[in-house]
Amino acid sequence: MKIINHERRQDILHALHKSTLDGPTTKKELAREVGVEYSKVNYQLNNHLSDFWGTVKTEKVRGTIREYIAPENPNSIYINIGQSQLIFNVDPLANLYGKIGVVGTRCGFCSEKQRESCRDEIKSQKCFTDSDSRMDMMEVLSRNNRRKPYTPIDYIIVCEISKIIEGGNCVVRIKNGGCEFLKRFS
């Protein structure tokens, strides 16, 4: 939640996720990409964003050590449930931060045909075949101002919420390489 209303942290996280798709980066390179002084990026990474990144490798350079960093969980979407079951979304790669009813999901970048294909794949999985639990999960989406047709990420988020609230064991899978949004970065 320390990220939702802090533009600099959002910029740093987004740049970190984007710049490390092909390999790790250094804090200095990250600072250049964000356009902020190294000391300010370093402060944010160490004090407020430490759960989102880790050191991947180190190398000695002229008597000092250069650290290469990368996200702990690349391509991840972080969700938080607030009061009244409001869903907050932190999606660094898609650069989306805030209430899901306001910022949406990365599926908004895909065509309706692609979203429909992913929805069909998700709806056929075990997590969504039980109509009672599916209706409860869809109620959470309507409380968050999400309207039909729901996006694949909407379904994945309510699945995760059901794990948290009800202790369920729902798992949703999308075919490897099936996400058009992630393919753009490959």
NORSUL-V609666 format. One record per run of one state. SS is the DSSP state (2 for helix, 1 for strand, 0 for the rest). FROM is the first residue (numbers start at 0). TO is the last residue. Records with the same first field share a line. If there is no record, write none. Layout:
SS=FROM-TO ; FROM-TO
This chain:
0=0-5 ; 19-23 ; 25-25 ; 34-36 ; 47-48 ; 61-62 ; 71-76 ; 81-81 ; 85-85 ; 91-94 ; 103-104 ; 109-110 ; 123-124 ; 128-129 ; 143-150 ; 166-178 ; 183-185
2=6-18 ; 26-33 ; 37-46 ; 49-51 ; 82-84 ; 99-102 ; 105-108 ; 111-122 ; 125-127 ; 130-142 ; 151-165 ; 179-182
1=24-24 ; 52-60 ; 63-70 ; 77-80 ; 86-90 ; 95-98
